[in-house]
Amino acid sequence: SGFSSVGHMDTMLRGRHHIGHYKEGEEFIQNIFHVLLPLFTGKEKSNLSICWLQYEISKVVQCLQAKNKKKLKAQGRKSKKLAKNFLKALDNRNDLCLWKLYAYLEWLLGNIDDARKVFDTALCTAESGRGLKSPQLCSLGLLYAQLEVELLESIEGAVTSRAVHILTKLAECEPYVPYNGQVLSVNVLKARKTYEHALQDYLSKTAVSDQDQVSDANHLVSLVGCYSLFQYLTIGIDAAVLICVQTAEKLEAPVPQKRENTGENFGIKNFPTALEAVTLLHTNLLKFHMNISVYPLKPLREALMEALKRYPGSQALWRSYIHIQRKSHNASKARRFFDGVTRSTNSLEPWLFAIQAEQMRKKLTEKVQRADVGEIHSTIPETGLTNRIIALFEHAVQSENGAHCPLLWRMYLNFLV
């Protein structure tokens, strides 16, 4: 009895209500963590602790999605106990990644005030004077600000919000001071200049060795996230989008020649993971803005289509794309787009999401046809959608990757049943 619900038949039928983790499998994973943790020291031990805590958070998210309050309470207690034990260890007291995950866990459990205290404590105890130069501090500040922004009902008056305070303090190379209800305009202006210079310096950096590129890419993404969010809250959506677009253009620039004598690369140009993450920041910001204010759909749709042509394997981008297409009554545009992407890539994601989009459409049609309001003359014949989905499955399993994908075959069998 395996321990993962991925690819399990029931998860397809129940939609939102996924099966929980199996008891035996759960014990197996816990035992592995318990056995492995004492064998490591230093950075490796810290990384393993982070993995364990991320795994615990994933279970909390699963309880939230299933809306199981009783299970959420029990899981929350276990996860918090583990996080506190990690932070009690001497090696981990200054580990901002663990502090960040603990604060995020409190936030997910609905303990907003407790989460704020944890975030504030982590920012106060962090090495002062580093500010935007510290990748971990940047990442922590970004998550804190993003969570605060999600609580805003509109962008009006956001200049004096807690999120702006966090992002402003991050740009000042001084010890962090918790939010007291106001943000000075002069601090906002100074912070904007600091962000601008920090991003310019970063994009014009030279001689970065290959092993430093991964941490550099993550740092750049956090920096762009902080700057764009800061612009969004203090100026508006267009200023924020401009930061993401300009950074993406810089990252897309061709790779400069390696220096002959040292063999080092210049800068972080054309670094794909950073480019994809910046694109995701861009689309998520547009999506959020559309939820809290009136804004056209076109910029988001175009940004997603451009990004998906470049990253056909990005599940987060596809999820956003089919989410916005659900609101559209014109299915032909989306179908043409899916068709174009599947022809130009070997990735399986476009096929899987094309099938999911059609299945959602079929579900919606059936819901309308079966509505208990007497006789309904359906305008969309249901059989057309069934045949279209079967044709998509047939094409997908004929591709090289599709033929060897158990999930795709299971979905096909499930649909035929």
N, C-alpha and C positions, 0 to 999 in steps of 0.2 A: 504494500500500500504506500505508494510514493508520497512525497511531501510537497509536491508543487501542483497548483491548480492550472498551470499554464497548459493550454492545448487539451484540457480535460473537456469531454463532451458537454457536461452540464453547464459549464461556464458560458457556452454559446447560447443555450436555451434560456438561462435565467437573466441574461443581460446584466443588470446592475448588481444582482445578488450573487457575488462570487462565493465559491466554497472557501471556508477558512483553511488554514494550514492543518495538515493531519497531525495527530498527536505523536505517532511514532517518528515521523519525519522531523517534527519540531524538536523532539528529544535528541535526535541524531545531530541536528545542527547545533543545538546548545552544547552537546558533549564535545563537538569539534572545537568550538570556540574556547571552552574551558580547558581542553587539553593543549591547544596551540598557544594561548596567551602567555603562559609562563616560559615558553621556549624562546620568546623573542625579547629583545631589549631596544631601547632608543626609538628611532623613527619607525622601524618595522612594527614594534609593539603599538605605537601610537596609531599607525595606519590600520592595524587589525582592530583596535578599539573603535575607530571611526566606522569601519565596515560593520561591526557588530551593532553599533548604535543606529546606523542607517537601516539595517535589517529590522531592528525593533520599530523604528519609525514607519517602515513600510507596512508593518502589521497594524499600527495605529491608523494609518491612512485607509487600510482595508476595512477596519471596523467602522470608520467614518463613512466610507462609501456604502457599506451595507446597512448603515443607520442602526447598528446594534449597540444601544447605550450601555447595557449591562456588561457586554464583552469589552467595550471600549474602556470602561472604568477599571476593570481588572487588568487589561493590557497596559493601560496608562500607568497604573501603580508599578507594575513589573519594569516597564521601560524607564520610568523615572528613577527607580531604585538603582538600576544598572548605571544610568548616566551619572548619578551622584557618587557611586562607588568609583567610577573612572576618574572623576574630577578630584576625589579625595587623594588619589595617588600623587606622590610628590612630582613625578615626571610630567604629569598631565596638567598641573595647576595653571600653567601659562599657555596651554594648547588652545588657541583660539578656535580651531576647527571643532573641538569637542564642546567648547562653550556655545558655539553657534548652534550645533545640533541639539544641545540640551534646551536652549532658549526656544528653538523651533518646535521641539517636542511639547513644551509647555503651551506654546501658542496654538498648536493643533488640538490640544486637549481643552482649549477654551479658557485657559488661565492667562488672560492677556496681561494683567498687572504683574503676575509672577514672571512672565516671559520678559516683560520690559525691564524688570529688576535684574534678571540674568544678563540681558543684552548690555544694560548700563554698567553692571559690574565688570563684564568682560572688557568693555571699551575703556573703563576707568583704570583697570589694572594693566591694560596693554601698554607696551613700551611707548611713552609719549615722545613726540617729536618725529615719529616715523610717518604718521598720516597716510597719504596716498602712496607712499613708497613701499608700504608693507602689503604684500598680496593678501595675507590672511585678514588683516584689518579692513582692507578694501572689500573683501568678500563678505565679512561679518556685517559691516556697515550697510552694504547693498541689500542683504537679506532683511535686515531690520527695517530699512527705509521702505522696501517693497511691501512688507507686511503691513506697515503703517499706512501706506498709500491705499492698500486694499480696503481699509476701514473708511476712507473718505467717501462721502456721498456725492460731492461735486468738486471740481477743481477750483471753484471760486473761493478765495480766502486761504488757499493752500500755502501761500507764501509764509504764513506764520505757524504752519503745522509742525508736528513733531518730526515728520520725515525730513523737512527742510532743515530743521535744527541738526539732525543727525548728519546729513550730507554736508552742511556748512562746517560743523565741528571737525569732520573728517579731513576737510581741506586745510584747516588751521593746524599747524604743527605744534599744538599745545595740548596739555592734559584735557581729557574729555569732561564736560560738565553736564549732568542730566538736565533734561528739558524743564524749563520753569514757566512755560506758557507764552513766551514771546521770542521772536527772532529779529535781530536788528538789521535794517536795510543795508547798512554799511558792511556788515559781515557777509551778507549775500553777495554784494558786488565784489568784495575781496575773494570770496570763494570761487566765483565764476572765473575770475582771472587765473586763479590757482589751477582750476580744472583744465582750463584752456592750455596753459603752459605745460602742465603735466602730460596731457594727451599728445601735444606737439612733440615734446621731448621723447616720449615713448615711441611714437611712429618714426622718428628720425634717428633712433638708436642704431648703432653699428656694432659689428663684430659680436654676434650672439652664437655661442657654440650650440651644437645640435641638442645636447642633453638639457640645456637651459631653455630650449624653445617651448617645451610643454608648460613649465611653470610661468614662463613669460606670456604665453598665449592666455592662460587663465587669468593672470594679473591684468592683462590688457582688457579682457572681456569685463572684469569687475570694474575697472576704471571707466570704460565706456558706459557701462550700466549705471554707475553713480552719476556721471556727468549728464547723460541723457535724461535720467530721472529728475535730476536737479533742474535742468532746463525746462522740463515738462511742468514742474510744479511752480517755477518762478516766472516763466515766460509763456509757454504753451506747447501744444503738440507739435507744431511745425518746427520749432527750434530743436526739440528733442529728436525728431526724425532726421533732421539735418545732420546731427552728430553721428548717428548710426550709418547714414548713407555715405558721409565723407570718410568715415573709418573704413567702411567696406571697400570704397574706391581705392583707398591707400593700400589695403591688404591685397586687392586684386592686381596691383601693379606687378609687372614681370619681375622675377627674381633677379637681383643684380648678380654679376659674376662673382665667384669666390675669389678671395684674395689668394694669389698664387703661392706665396711663401708660407702662409699659416693655414690655408684651407678652411678658414672660418667664413660663415655666411655674414652678409651685411643685413642687419635688422631682422624683422620678423615678417618680411614681405611674403605674400602668397601662402600664409600658414593656414591650411584648410579648416582646422577645428575652431580657430579663433573667428574666422570668417562666418562659419555656420552659426556659431554662438551669438555673434553680433546680429546676424539676420534674425535669429530667434528673439533677441531682445527687441528688435525693431517691430516685428509682427505682434509680439505679446503686448507691447505698449499701445499699438494701434487698436488691438482687440479690447484692451482694458478701457481705453478712451471712448470707444463706441458704446461700451456698457454703461458709462456714467454720464455721457452727453450725446447730443445729436451730431453725427459725423457721417459723411458718405462712406459707403462700403467699398467703392472703387479702389482707393489707395491700398487698402488691406488686401483685396483680392489680387491686385497687380503685384504687390510685394511678395505675396505667397506663391503666385505662379512663377515669378522670376526665380525665387529661391528654390522651388521644387524642381525646376529644370536643372539647376546646379546641383542640388542634393536630393536626388530621387529616393534615397534610402532613409530620409529623416522622418521618423514616426511622428514627432511632435508637430512638424509642419503639416504633414498630411492630415493629422487630427484636426488642426485648426481649419484646414481647407474644406474638409467635408462638413465641419460644423457650420461654416458660413454658407456653404452651398445648400444646406438644408432649408435655409430661409428663402432660397430662390425657387421660383416655379418653373424656371427654364432649365431643364436637365441637359439639353443638347450641348451647351457650352462646356459644362463639366465633363461630359462624355468625350467630347472632342479633345479636351485637354488630357484626360486620362489616356486616351488612345495614343496621342502624340508622345507622351512620356514613356509609355510601355514599349513603344517602338524603338526609342533611343537609348534604353538602358537595360542592363541585365538584372537590376534589383527586383526583388519580389514585392517590395512594399507597394508600388503603384497598383499591382494586380490585386493585392489583398484589400487595399483601401477602396479601389474601384468596386470590388464585390461588396464591401461593407456599405458603401454609399447606395448601391442599388437595392441591397437588402433593407436598408432603412426606408427607402422610398416605397418598397413593396409593403412593408409593415404599416406605413402611414396610409397607403391606399386601402389595405384590408380593413384598417381601423375605421375609415370613413364608410366603406361599403357595409361593414357589419354594425354600424351605429343603429341603435334601436329606435329609429324614427320612421317606421313604416317603409314604404318602397323607395329605394334610391336607385336612380339610373346612373350607373358608373360611367364616367367619361373616359377613364383610362382602363383599358382591358387588362386584368390581372395577369393573364397568360403571357402577354407581351413581356412583362418584367421577369417572369419565371424563365422564359426562353433566353432572355438577355443574360440573366445571371448564369444559367447553365453554359451559355456560349463563352462567357468570361472565364468560368472555371476550366472549360475545355482548353482554351488558349493558354491559360496560366499553367496547367499541368503539362502542356506540351513543351514549355520552355525548359532549358537545361536546369535552372535552379528550382523551378516549380516541381519538376518530376521527383526531386529528392527532398521535398518539404513535407514532413508529416502533418504539420498544422493545416496546410492547404488541402491535403487529401481528406483529413478529418472533417474540415469545413464542408467539402464537396459532398461527402457521404451524409453528413448531418443534414445538409440542405435537401438532398434527394429523399431522405427518409421523411 
